[in-house]
Amino acid sequence: MQKLPQLDDDDDIELPLQEEKQAALRYILDAWEEAVYDGLDPDCIATAAIFAALSDLIATYGEEPVATMCERLPERIRAGEFTVGRTKQ
C-alpha cells in the first residue's frame, strides 16, 4: 500500500500538484452543481461524496492512515480550510 500524502498544507505542495488539485475540485464542483440542478438533495450529494472519497483513500492507503488523517479534520474545519470564498488569514 502507498503512504498517505500529507494533505494539511498546500504551501508545501509543488505548483503542478496544486493546479491538478484545483482542476480536480472544479470537476467535483461541476458534477455537484449538475446533481443539484437535476434535483438531488445537497446533503445526499455531500454524504455520497464523502463516502466515495473515503472509500477511494482506504482502497489506496488502508484504513489506519485514513483514520489518522480524519482525526485532524475538526481542527482543519475550524481553521476554515474547507470554507469556500473565505480569505485565509
Secondary structure by P-SEA (a helix, b strand, c coil): ccccccccccccccaaaaaaaaaaaaaaaaaaaaaaaacccaaaaaaaaaaaaaaaaaaccccaaaaaaaaaaaaaaaacccccccccc
